[in-house]
Amino acid sequence: MAQTKTGPTAQDPAEAARIEEEVTYLAKRHRISPAIVREIIRRIGSAERSAVEREIRKGMARR
């Protein structure tokens, strides 16, 4: 069975800018790389701040 990957959904520039601001804020607040925050958002499928912070705390607890 062949699997196809769909590209990222089209976002308006204002939404993309808001997400990048959230990424920057969370990266500075938790002292982690913005790339890690983006990976968490991609993995959980949500850019909701509370969900991302919950995943960051889980990861910090593992260290």
DARAJO-V195677 format. One record per helix or strand of 2 or more residues. SS is the DSSP state (hx for helix, st for strand). FROM is the first residue (numbers start at 1). LEN is the number of residues. If there is no record, write none. Layout:
ss={SS:SS}
from={FROM:FROM}
len={LEN:LEN}
This chain:
ss={hx:hx:hx}
from={13:34:49}
len={18:11:14}
